[in-house]
């Protein structure tokens, strides 16, 4: 190590002694590293553990899939929701992102704002759920086996708020997918066609939103593959 670097390291250890020590795990909080490349490009499709239901009592997947033309008001709705969420949670918001189809200009979508919220530990619901309930959200999904995921809904405006820990690859995937569609109109239009086809088939079969998602999953995975490859996460 060059002398200048050794001196810098010595000064760091002298003035910030904790910086020279390994991190101390905090009980109840995640201590895992950031998601790896392999975790980002690998989808976890295993079903819920036997005997478990991710949906809380009184909650259920929505039926009647309404894919509408893009609305220029969607970004403003996200901004309003983001301000409410940050106001309710303060510094507990580690990251907040507008994701999903309403985050892509020109893309047809269900008129529901999808938001990814990253917190220190989604398992500590007491740290964020009561504050979000106070501003109109309700907890509808609890999936500790799938990246600790929780989901909350709000109605005015319609919003799905997905909560993950900082070590989850899912928000990373969502941002890659969103940005790829924003920058590739052909992919955006391909996805829009798949959404409309899946919505028509799901509505004809009286299916709910989970089944609608399954109908367009193959197209989604194909788009993801190209986005991952373009980002250098997969070999071409």
Buried (B, 14 or more C-beta within 10 A) or exposed (E): EEEEEEEEEEEEEEEEEEEEEEEEEEEEBBEEEEBEEEBBBEEEEEEEEEEEEBBBEEBEBBEEBEBEEBEEEBBEBBEBBBEBBBEBBEEBBEEBBBBBBBBBEEBBBBBBBBBBBBBBBBBBBEBBBEBBBEEBBBBBBBBEBBBBBBBBBBEEBBBBBBBBBBBBBBBBBBBBBBBBBBEBEEBBBBBBEBBBBBBBBBBEEEBBBEBBBEBBBEBBEBBBEBBBEBBEBBEE
